[in-house]
């Protein structure tokens, strides 16, 4: 089942949620295990989060 996305008219709340999501994705943990696939996956998650914010 997919992730529920709730609409809100509070832009500051939406930006705060987006910042929290992206901050987690930008953490540099286990860098030795990173490869092209990991980076691509993180980039896609950031794009998805930005599309939710834009929607």
N, C-alpha and C positions, 0 to 999 in steps of 0.2 A: 504494500500500500504506500502511496506517495506521502510526501510531507505536506501538511496543511499550511497554507499561507493566508494569514488573516489581514484584511485591509484595515488601514488606519489613516486618519487624516492628520495625525500628529507627526510632522516632518522630523522634529528633533528626536522623537522616539524611534522612527525608522532609521535615521542616520546613526543613532546610538547602537541599534541592533546590527546594522551593516558594519560599523566600525569594530564591534566585538567579533563578528564572524571573520572579517578579513584579518584582524590582529592575530587570531588563532592560526589562520592559514599561513601567515608570514613568519611565525616563530621558527627559528633555526634550531631544530632538534634533530638528532640522528642524521646529521649532514653526510656522514660517510655512507649512509644507505640511500641517499638521493641518487636518482638517475633521471633520464629524460621523461620517463613515464610518470614519476612522482611529481616533477615540476609541471608537466602538462595537466595532471589531475588537479593540482592546487590552482593553476590558472583557470581551469574550467569552473571550479567551485567559486572563485572570485567573480567570474563572469556571471554565473548563475545568481549569486547574491546581488550583483549590481542590477541585473534584469528585474529581480523582485522589487528592488528599491525604485527602479524606473517605472514599474508597472503600476 
